[in-house]
């Protein structure tokens, strides 16, 4: 049995990168693919790109939304796949990613969430020397800031998304991380792979590289840590936390994995 995979792309004024994102999904040559694009009102030509590729897109939501998390919830509400994932308009899937994901989930029916590796690219698609390999998601490690899981290369079963209640629409900076936290708090089972599944584009204009983003991220992470602690999960602090972070920062094996993921 071939698993149906639903991929969502949220797009807002990312015309410079959007076509590559769309093509990276529609060129996967994966038969049971459902692809949904959400654009709440781009004015930079993105709508023309979407229309040009409309025959290869399963559905579109072009209504205004309350932000990225709301847009993703609207997109997933239109989906019907058993396996779900999402690719931002300035990122991309790598060839063969969906076939690999489907095969992994078919062979591991007890796994709810799979996290893979990413290449890091710039605005001109030039890859960095190092990528990012995923860690096995763990709530205590995530709260301590020593758990790397990247959204572009993370896929999950519908049951996990529904158990978590979807994305927190009030979270405007790390809605992806909070979804994983909520899935873990609901008892979902995680796995990781060193297979590189996606490109993450890091450049000056995206929110991930801005100071304002980092300040907001710190506030949201503090709130999420309180949520984790409220479920009876003890969090590291003081000297133990500093040592854990140092050990993670200088973990040679982790850096070797990063060098292999590009």
Secondary structure, DSSP 8 states (H G I E B T S, - for coil): ----EEEEEEESS-HHHHHHHHHHHHTT--TTEEEEEEES---SSHHHHHHHTGGG-SEEE-S--SSHHHHHHHHHHT---SEEEE--TT-EE-TTHHHHHHHHHHH-TT--EEEEEEEEE-TT--B-S--B------HHHHHHT-----GGGEEEEHHHHHHHTS--TT-SS-HHHHHHHHHHHTT--EEEEEEEEEEEE--TTSGGGSHHHHHHHHHHHHHHHHHHHHTT-----HHHHHHHHHHHHT-HHHHHHHHH--
